[in-house]
C-alpha cells in the first residue's frame, strides 16, 4: 500500500509539471518535479463557523510558500487532495501556509490566516481547519502528523477527530461500533485527535455512532455500507458540524471518514 501512495504522488508530480507548462499553474496543484526531500500534506475544511470567524466568504484557497496548492476553492466539508489515499507533496522544512479568499476586484487578495509549519521529509500531515483556525496552537487548529500504522490483512487502523470545537463545555463523546457492540473511542473532548488504533476487519457493514460520553444519547451516526472500510488501510473518522443543529443540512452534526493510507 505504501508503494501505491508513492506511485500516486509521483503521478501527481508529473501531472503538475505538465500543468505548469500550460501556463495555468495558478489554477492547479502546486508544481513539483520530484518528491525526494518532500513532506506530504492533506488539507480539510471542517469549520462550520468559518464565515463568522473570518468575516467573509466560507471558501478559501491554500498557498504554500507563495504557490497555490489546491485547485477549486475549499468549501465546508471538502478536502485537498480529494483523491483517496492522496497527499500533496511540499518541501520539507519550514513552510508558510496561507489561506486566502477573493477580494472585490483582485482574486486571492484577502488573507485569512498565515501559519508557519515545520515539516519533516517523508512524513505525512493533516491540517484540519476548524473554528479555532486563528488559534496559535497546533492542537486547536488542528495540525497533526499522520502516524498511521501499516496493518495486517485482518485489520485496518482508524483515529477519531472531534472537530466540533464549540460544543458545550465538558460534553465529551464516545464512538460506538454496532459490529463490535462496544465503544471504539472513549470520552473524547472537543478538539481532540486520537492515535490510530487497529480495528478488526470483516465483510460485515458497520454503523458508527457518536454518543455523549458514558450514555446512550446519540449525536450522529455513519453507515459504512456505501463506503466500506478496507483491510490494510488507515482512516480518519471526523465528528463535525454545529453542535446545536440536528443531523440534517450541510452543517448539521455528522460523521465522515477520509483515507490516510
Buried (B, 14 or more C-beta within 10 A) or exposed (E): EEEEBEEBBEEBBEEBBEBBEEEEBEEBBBBBEEBEEBBBBBBBBBBBBBEEBBEBBBBBBBBBBEBBBBBEBBEBBBBBBEEEBBBBBBBBEEBEBBBBBBEEEEEBEBBBBEBEBEBEEEBBBBBBBBBBBEBEEEEBBBBBEBEBBEBEEEBBBBBBBBBBBBBEEEBBBBBBBBBEEEBBBBEBEBBBBBEBEBBEBEEEEBBBBBBBBEEEEEBBBBEBEEBEBEBBBBBBBBBBBBBEBEBEEEBBBBBBBBBBB
